[in-house]
Amino acid sequence: MSAEEKEVFKINCVTPTLIQIEVIDIDEFRKSQSASISIGTYLKISDDNNISVVALIKSYRIKDSAVGVEAATTDSRIFIIDAEPVGFINAEGKFRRGGQQIAIPPSNVEVASEEVLKSIYESVEDEKEFSFGTLMQNKSIRVKVDGDKFFSKHIGVVGSTGSGKSCTVAKVIQEAVVAGGTSKKAGALNNSHIVIFDLHSEYKTAFPDANYLSIENLVLPSWLLNAEELEEIFIESNEQNSHNQISQFRQAVVLNKRKHNPDVDKVSYDTPVYFNVNEVYNYIYNLNNEMIGKNPGEGKPKLADGTLIDNREDKYFDAELAFAPQSQKSGEKASGGPFNGEFDRFVMRLDAKRNDSRLDFLMNPKIEGKECKTEHLEETVRQFLGYANKSEANITIIDLSEIPFEVLSIVVSLISRILFDVFLKIRKTKSTDDETPFLIVYEEAHNYVPRSEEAKYKTVKKSIERIAKEGRKYGLSLMMVSQRPSEISETIFSQCNNFLAMRLTNPTDQSYVKRLLPDVVSAITENLPALEKREALVIGDSVAIPTLVYVDTLENKPRSTDVEFQTEWKKDWVDIDFSVL
């Protein structure tokens, strides 16, 4: 209702961050509106120049009054509404973000109509629009985001357990796989590419056609590990002689790589070519047991049969050698080599790693029954990209649920680094304008990229932070998913330009997320603890204004439903199938 017809309201304050409205006649104000008014309601505040500010009701209160008894009646109470501007509608009817100010005095205040809301959420260009939910305040309005800005600028998805986080991630990915297909060929895949690090084996049911990699079929040869990753697996940095372990292990690996790759120039510790873990173990074992002949003219490693070894690399890789016994007798003199007995624990650790069947995908990987070697590099890379022979797929799920925790971060680090290096080379050498952008989804990311400064997380943080900082140049984008955002590396989260924030109950996580959000709209962010399942705050460069969205339902859901304890406990006794152990 216009203020000229009756004094129903007046504007007390207009700033870039606050519009304060005094509602003098609440009953008349209600009657004039097409929808109910509550915290979170959008208002349209207009002036005589056909400019309108769209604001979000942040709070309201009853104004103190000195009228006396009459002030206690509903009709005479005066309400003060505080609203935060989120954008403006110009004279052409187009919505824009920003702080355009209305002329003084504003002429009208009303609840934003459905047409106004549609002008906000349907302003995305047709070829760029992407949608996975409806406006929470009005479910008849689809919330459309700019798909290019949404996927290309890193995404953070946060929410407490039970908030519907996994279903939201699954819905976003499902829409991405089918959105905007232009191919005329029946059954053809579109050009979407997504890799999901699945920590709890949840997503196989949501994506039955995905390329699925688990500990049973994953091929991730240890010879692809770089220096930091190798040492994280095999070296205990807190041991007194760790520097000697590193130097001799490094030498053994380099020598073994040269032995198996004679045609490769300039082989180094980090060169991604084959080496044999068992042979490297033999080399370290023999160094640990080495005896040096001390008779005149010897001064070389000496075996039990008296054989002197000129070059360690000629013999030490082949087997566990029997060395001459330590002796001071004339003609039989021999004493321990420079590392004799020093690597006892190191040898035990190497032996345990190479014989751990859970690590076969890393220590003894095979492709079609053959040991994975340098010539299998392309096949190894293809499995992560959905380009595996005979089984192309838009989505690759890497099931981390059975991977031993002590190597979990290394596995994530290595695959992330492989993806970055591959796309770096593809971008440098590509000869067409066609692109193959990839989205990498890190589910429960706080488990392997925490804020912790522990050495065991150093390599994975380095790999993912590199993608976060530089990946977009080469067609790599991240989706970081976590129930504990405050525990994730801030370097990574600060690179996210779009957020899906679901219910967060932990105060530390709430304050952390509010600090990271690119737009601070407290009228919405303060709702984080009260959001229901499948309700999410969408905020960032891709959406017209920060928005509360009700996420669409799923046909194929991830296997993340909580077990209903009381319901199950009321049932008759159930026998467990222990044969699976």
N, C-alpha and C positions, 0 to 999 in steps of 0.2 A: 504494500500500500504506500502511496506517495505521502511524503511528509507534509505536502501542501494541503492535502485533503483533511488531514487530522494529525495532530502531533502524537504519533504512535511511537516514534523513536527519534533519537538524535545521536550524531557521531561526536564522541568526546575527544577521540585521539586517533591520529593516522600517522604511522611511522612505517618504514620499510619492513619491520618485523611484527607490528601489532596494529590492529584496528579495534578500538574500543567503542562498543555500541551500547547506548543506554536505551533500554526498552521501557517506555513510559506506560504503555497500555498493553500488557502481555496478551490479554484476550483478543484484542483487535489484531495484534501482530500474528497470533496463531491463525485467526480466521483468514488472514490475507495470504497464507502460505499454502502451497500445493502439497506439502509433505510435512511430516513431524520434524521437530527441531531437537537435536541432542548434541552432545560432544562428538565431534567427528563429522558433523553435517557441513556440507559445502554451502557457502553464502555467495550471492552475487551482489556487489555493492557498486552502484552506478552513479554517473554524474550526467550533467546536461549535454556533454559533448559526445555522448554515445560511447564512452569508455567505461569499462566495468572491471573491477578487481574481483578475482575469485579468492575467497579466504576460507579457512577451515576453523570451525569453532574449537577453541582450545579449552575454554572453561567459562563458567558463568557463576554469578553470585547475586544475592539480594542486596540492594543498596541500603545503607543505613538511612533511616528516615526519622524526622522529628515531628511527624504529623500526629502522632499519638495513637489512640485506639484504632483509628481508621487504617493505619498502616498494617494492621494485622490481617485485614481482609485480603483475599486473593486479588480483587480488582485493583487495589491501590498499591500493591507491591511493585517496586521498580527493579528490573533486572539489569545487571551489567554483563554484557557478553564480550569476552576477549577472543578475537579471531586472528589467525596468522595468515597473511597474504601468501599465496602460492603461485600467482601469475595474474595475467590480465587478458581481457578480450578486447581487441582493438575495434575501430570503427567499421572494419570490413567483416567483423564477426570471427576473426581468427584468434585462437588462443596462443599466448606466448608466455614462457616462463620469464620471471624477472620482476623488478620492483617498480613498474610503471605506476605513477601516482595519479589518483583521481582528483578532479578539480574540486575546489572548496566552494560551497559545501556539497557533499554527496546528496543526490536527490532521492535515492531509493535503496532499500535493503530488502532482499528476498532470498528464500532458499533457492539454490541453483536448480533450475528445471532439468528435466531429462534431456532436452535439446542442448542445454548448456554443457551438461556432462558429456554428451555424445560429441560435441564439438571439441572437447578436450581429449577424449580417449580415441576418437576416430580420425585424429589429425595426422596419423602416420601414413606415408606414401604406401600405396597398395602393394608394390613389389617388395617393400621392406617390412610390412606389418607381420607381427608374430604374437600369438595369444595363447595363454594356457589357463585363463580364469576370468571371472567376472568381478565387477565392482562390488565390494562387500555391502555398501550402503544401498545398492540397487542392482540386484542380480540379473536384471534384463539388459544391462550394459556390459558389453565385453571390453575388457581392458586390453588395448593393443599397444605393444611396445615396438620400438625400432629394432628389428632382429639383427641388423648389422652392428648397431651399437651395443646391443645386449650381449652377443656372443664374442665380439672382437675385443672387448675391453675388460675381460676377466670378471668373474661372478663369485660372490660370496654367499653361501647358503648356510644360515645358522638357525638353530632351534633346539630346545631341550628334547630329551627322549619322550616320544609319544606325541610330538607336535605335528607329525605328518611330513617330516623332512624327507624321508626316503621316497614317499609317494610323490611329493612335489618335484624332486629331482627326476624321478622316472617320467612324470608327465611332461616336464620340459623337454626331456630327451626324446620321448615318443613323438611329440609335436615337431621337433626339429628334423626327425628322420623322414617325416611325410610332408613337411611344409614346402610349398612352392615348387613341387616337381613339375618340370617342363618337358620331360621326355615323352615321346609318343610311343615308345616301344613298350609293349605289355610286360609287366613284371620287372621292368628295369629299376635299378637302384638310383636314387638321386645322389648328389655329390656330397652328402653329409658324412663326416668322419668323427667318431667319438670313441675315446678310450676311457674305460671306467676302472679305477682301482677299487675293488670291492672287498672290503675288509671282513665282512660278516656273511659272505655268500648270499646276498639278498636279491641281486638283480637278474639272475638267470630266468626266473619266472616272469619278470617284467619284459624281458627281451628274448623270447625263445629262439629267434633267428640269428642271434648275435654269434660272433666268433668267440668261443668260450675257452679260456686258458686257465687251467688249474695246475696244481703240483703234479698231476698225472701226465699232462701233455705239454707243459711249459718247457721251452728250450731257452736257457739263458746261460750260455757257457762262461765260465770264470775267466776265460782269456779276454773277454770284453771288458772286464773290470779295469778301472784306471788305478793309479798308484794308491790314492787315498782309500778307495774301496777295497783293494786287495789287503792293504795293511789293517783296515778295520776288521776284516774277517779273521786274519791269521795272526796278527801281532797284538800282544797285550802291552799297551803303551806304558802301564805303570810298573812293568818289570824292570829290574835294574839294568839288564843287558839288552833292552829293547832296541837300542841303537845298532848293536851288532846283529840282532835278528833282522832288522830292516835292511842293513847293508848287504848281508849275505843272501837274504831272500830275494832282494832286488837283483843281485848279480845272477842268481840261479834262474830267475824268470827270464831275464834278458838273454842269457846264454841258451836257454831252452827254446826260446822263440827263434833265435838265429838258427839253431839246429834244425827246426822243423819248417822254417821258411827261408831257405837259402836264396830264393829269387827276390826277396823283398829287401829293398835298400833301406839303410838307416833305421834298423829296428831298435826301438827304445822300450823302456819299461811300460809306457802308455800305448804303444802301438797295438791296435786291435787285431792281433793275429794269434793263431793257435799256440798254446803251450800245454804240456802234459803235467797235470797236477801230481800224478804218481812219480814222475821222473824228478820233479822239483823236490818232492818229499825225499826221494833217494839221495839227492844231492846234499840236502841239509842233514840227513841221517849220517851220511858218510863224513861230512865235516865234523859232526859231533863225536864221531868215533875215530877220527883220523890219527894215525901214528906216523911220526917222521923218523926215517932211518938216520942214525947218528954216526954210523961207521964212516971212515974216511971216504970221500967221494960220493956220499949219498946226499943227505940233506933234502930228501924228497919224501912224499907219502910212500909208505911201504906196506905191502900186503903180507898176509901170514905166510905165503909161499915164497916170500923174498922179492917179489916183483916191485919195482919202483915205478911210480906213476909220474910221467912228465907233465901232462896236462889234465887237471881234474875233470874238465868237461868231457874228455874222451871216455872216462870210466864211471864217474860218479852218478850219472843219470841212469845207468843201466840196471843196477841192483844194489842191495845192501851188502857192502863188501866186508870181508873178514880181514882185519888189519893185523899186523905183527904185534905181539904182546909187548908191553912196556918192559924194558930190560936195561940193565947197566953192564951186562956181561960183555966182555971183549968179543967183537965179531957179531954180536946180536943187539948192539945198542939201538934203542928206539925210545922216543918219548912222545907225549901227546902233542898234537898239532895246536895251532893258535886258538881253535874253538873247541878243543876236546873237552867234553863234559859240560860245556856251557849251554848247550841247546837242549838239554834233557826235556824240559817242560815244553819247549817250542816243538820238538819232534812229536811229543805226545799230542799236542794240539793239532798239528798238521795231520797226523794219522787219524785222529778222531773226526776231523772235518771231511777228509776224503772218503772215509768209510761210513759216514752217516747217510743212510738210505733216504732220509728226508731231504737231503741236499743233492740228490742225483741230478735234478734239473740244472744244477749249478756246477757240480764237480764232475759229473759223468753224463752229460746230455747226449741224446742220440736223435738223429733224423733218419727216419725209415730204417732203423736198426743199425745205422752206422754212426761212429763217433763224430760229433759235430766239430768240424775243423774250419780253417780259414775259408776254404772254398764254399762253405755253407753260410757265409755271412749274409748274403742277400735273402736266403730263405729264413734265416733267424730274424731279420728285421721285418720281413713281410708279415710274420705272424702277429706283430703288434699293431699293424696298420690296417688290418682287414683285407689285405691283398694276398692272403695265403692261397697257394695253388688250389684250384677247384672249389674254393669256398670264400668268395668275396662277401663282405658284410659291412654295413654302415657302422656297426657298433662292435667293439672288442671289449669283452669283460675279462679282467685279470683278477681271478679269485685268489685273494691273499689269505683266506681263512686258515689254511693248513700249512702255510709257510712258517717255519720256526721263527719265533719273535726276534731271536738274536740276529737274523739276517733280513728281517722285514724291511728295515729302512734302507738297506743296501740294495735290495731288489727294486724298491721304488726309485731309488737314486739312479740305478743303472738304466732302467727302462726310460725314465724321464730324460736322462742324458742322451740316450740313443735317439729318442724322438727329436730332441733339439738338434743334435748333430746331423741327423738325416735331413731335416728341413732346412738347415743352414746350407747344406751342400746342394739340395734340390733348387733352392732359391738362386744360388749363385750360378747354376749351370742350366736352368730351364730356358727353353727357346721359344715358348709360347706364352700367351697371356692367360691361359687357364691356370686356376689356382686350386689347391686341395687343402683348404684350412682344416685343422684338427682342434677339437675341444678335448682337454684332458680333465677328467673328473676325479678328484681326490676325496673319496668318502672317508669320514672319520679322520680328517687330516691331522688332528691334534696328536694322534698316536705316532706319527713319524716325522712331522715338522713342528715340534713344540718350540716354545720360546727358550727352552733349556739350552745351556751352553755345553752340555755334555759332549764329549768327543764322538760318541757313537752316532750323533745326529748331524755331525758336521757336513758329511758328504751329501746327504739327501737334502738338507737345507740349501746347500750351495747349488745343487742341480735345479731345484724347484724355484729358488729365488732368481736364478738366471732366466728361466722361462718367464717368470713374472715380470722381470725388468725388460727383457729383450724379445720374448717369444712372438709378440704381435707383429714384429717386423717380418717374421718368417712364416706367418700363418698358424701360430700356436696360441691357443687361449686356454685359460684355467677356469675350473669351477672348484672352489674350495668349500667342502661341506664339513660342518663340525657342530657338535652339541656343546663344545667348550671353546668358543672363539677366543677367549682371553688367554688360552694356553697355546695358541698358534703364533708362529713367527710373525711379528708385526710388519716386518719388511714385505712379506708376501701379501698379507691382508691389506696393507695400505695401497697395493697396486690394483686392487679391485675397484672398478668404477660402477658396478651394479651389485645390489644386495637383495636377497630374498631373506627377510628376517621374520622368523616364526616365533612361537611362544618361547620366551627365555625367562626362567624363574630365578636364576642365579644373579644376584645384584652385581657381582663383579663382571659377569658376561654382559649384562645390560649396559652398564656404564662404558664398557670397552667398545661395544658395537656402536653406541651413540656417538662415541668419539671418532670412530672411523667413517661413519656415514658421510657421503659427500654433501648431502642436504640435511640440515638439522631442522626438522619440523617437529617440535616437541609434542604438538597436539596428537601426532600419530605415534611417535617413538615411545611415548609414555604408555602406550597400550600394549607393549611387548609382553608383559607378564600375564595379560588377560586374554590373549588371542586363543581362539578355539582351534581344534585340529583342522588342518588344511586351510587355515587363514594365514596370510603372509603379507608383510609390508614389502612392497616393491619400490625400490628407490635407486636413483642413479641417472646416468646420461640417457638411457634408452627409453625412459617413461616420461610422459609429459609433466607429471607432478608426482611427488611421493604418494603412493596409493595403497590402500588395503584391498587385497584381492582374495577372493574365494576360489581356490584352485579346483579345476575340473576333476571329475571322477575318472578313475582308471578302469579299463577292462582287464588288462594284465598288470597285476600289482606285484611289487617286490615282496619277498618273504620276510617282512619286518614287523608283522603283527605281534603285539605283546601276548604272552601266554596268560590266559585268564585263570589265575591260581585257584580261587575259591570254586569256580565252576568245575574245574578239572578235579579238584580234591573231593568233590561230592560224588564223583563217579566211582564205579567199582574198580578194584585193584587192577592195574594194567601191567602185564609182563613186559620187560624191556628185552629187546633183541641184542644180547651181548655178542653175538657172532660177528657183528660188524667191527669189533675191536681188533 
